[in-house]
Amino acid sequence: MNNKVCLVLSAAVLMTVMGCSQPASTGSVQQAVADARQDAARDDARASQEAAKVDANASEDVAKAAEKADDKKAESAYDVAVTEAEGKYKIDSEKCKALSGDAQQACKDQADAALKTARADALAAKAAKQS
């Protein structure tokens, strides 16, 4: 960028010289070049700071999106696990109907306990994935 500023400044000085019969003094040209370099350096610094801010914001946005996606995946996995557990519970409950008396009650109790455990496991897995 400094080369561009120097080129533009040189062209401006050249046009000024061509337009006037008196060339600019070496001191004023040197001062103008120094001022242009200083302005260019300041502009470069500002642009770099702005780029750093944009990069930081973009990284933050990506992190938030990844976290949101992970939460959705955990929720989906939980839903699948609970649905599977409930399906197994229905099957086991139907099998229990073939039994009678205490055996039937024990079968139902076992199916209820398995469903409760599966739901708890699914909830724990969901919590682990979201943290």
Contacts in CASP RR format, 6 or more apart in sequence:
PFRMAT RR
TARGET T0000
AUTHOR 0000-0000-0000
METHOD contacts of the structure
MODEL  1
MNNKVCLVLSAAVLMTVMGCSQPASTGSVQQAVADARQDAARDDARASQE
AAKVDANASEDVAKAAEKADDKKAESAYDVAVTEAEGKYKIDSEKCKALS
GDAQQACKDQADAALKTARADALAAKAAKQS
1 40 0 8 1.000
1 43 0 8 1.000
1 44 0 8 1.000
2 37 0 8 1.000
2 40 0 8 1.000
2 41 0 8 1.000
5 36 0 8 1.000
5 37 0 8 1.000
5 39 0 8 1.000
5 40 0 8 1.000
6 33 0 8 1.000
6 36 0 8 1.000
6 37 0 8 1.000
8 36 0 8 1.000
9 32 0 8 1.000
9 33 0 8 1.000
9 36 0 8 1.000
13 24 0 8 1.000
13 29 0 8 1.000
13 32 0 8 1.000
16 24 0 8 1.000
17 23 0 8 1.000
17 24 0 8 1.000
70 129 0 8 1.000
70 130 0 8 1.000
71 130 0 8 1.000
73 129 0 8 1.000
74 125 0 8 1.000
74 126 0 8 1.000
74 129 0 8 1.000
74 130 0 8 1.000
75 126 0 8 1.000
77 122 0 8 1.000
77 125 0 8 1.000
77 126 0 8 1.000
77 129 0 8 1.000
78 122 0 8 1.000
78 123 0 8 1.000
78 125 0 8 1.000
78 126 0 8 1.000
81 118 0 8 1.000
81 121 0 8 1.000
81 122 0 8 1.000
81 125 0 8 1.000
82 118 0 8 1.000
82 119 0 8 1.000
82 122 0 8 1.000
84 118 0 8 1.000
85 114 0 8 1.000
85 115 0 8 1.000
85 118 0 8 1.000
85 119 0 8 1.000
85 122 0 8 1.000
86 115 0 8 1.000
88 114 0 8 1.000
88 115 0 8 1.000
88 118 0 8 1.000
89 111 0 8 1.000
89 112 0 8 1.000
89 114 0 8 1.000
89 115 0 8 1.000
92 107 0 8 1.000
92 110 0 8 1.000
92 111 0 8 1.000
92 114 0 8 1.000
93 108 0 8 1.000
93 111 0 8 1.000
95 107 0 8 1.000
96 104 0 8 1.000
96 107 0 8 1.000
96 108 0 8 1.000
96 111 0 8 1.000
97 104 0 8 1.000
99 107 0 8 1.000
END
